[in-house]
């Protein structure tokens, strides 16, 4: 098994290295690729040093079995044929192919088998907020079909990349030291603030991030569910949170929902509000699971349920989900 990481120097690329090592992913060889800025950098994996190669239009992927790509949609579109032409499976973390009919969009807890049908050799990793939500929705969907979703996200700086995380930390330092505040990665200062915009606005008044949740949820869950989202950037560093309201075909009791969530793969139920126990991004950062709490009936809808979730955006929201897809392919013998 020969594995490649494209975008190895980025926040998600670095998380790929950590996750692959922690989970002891079965591989014999690793190749790292990056831009001209990253080429030549060296990273250690399982005690061995690897140098980042320059990503080029050539035959470097001829012997690659699985390529994890996280270098942006433009790079993914430009190099997808180079990556897949000799049979490598491209598991792409960008938005480039998510809504293409001939590219499966996969969250293993929900639709792992979709990864087996990939005409172009590409599997898309969904948007981080969508991944986290559907992991929690799947066990509830199995109790009763979910008709509508309303969700407000509280998204960390990490969703905008490693440089954005550094900028948030820099802003707090500048404020404390009475220095001018640097604002480059966000439309406004994020420190001591929340910004009700992630990505660009669309003609309908929703942002691209919000429309991703609408479209991707349908595709992953093979559902007619409608999702209305409000995506907000907050000043946590690397874990996203979401408030979720769902309407199901029949009423689901709190006890039913809690039992299903507690038993679901990839979910940890943390729900004891009487003792101030509920998920928070400070605690879910660095964890694999999606943590769910504050499960309660929606008092505005007799068929409604509402809950809170939190999870690590770089792990399950990106690198871990992609590695779990690869693990599934290895398990069922469906790699190259």
NORLIN-V764249 format. One record per helix or strand. SS is the DSSP state (A for helix, B for strand). FROM is the first residue (numbers start at 0). LEN is the number of residues. Records with the same first field share a line. If there is no record, write none. Layout:
SS=FROM-LEN + FROM-LEN
This chain:
B=1-5 + 28-6 + 41-4 + 47-4 + 52-2 + 65-4 + 88-4 + 103-3 + 121-4 + 145-10 + 194-1 + 200-1 + 206-1 + 225-8 + 238-10 + 266-3 + 271-1 + 276-1 + 289-8 + 303-9
A=10-12 + 72-12 + 107-9 + 127-14 + 156-4 + 161-15 + 207-14 + 253-10 + 272-3 + 280-4 + 314-17
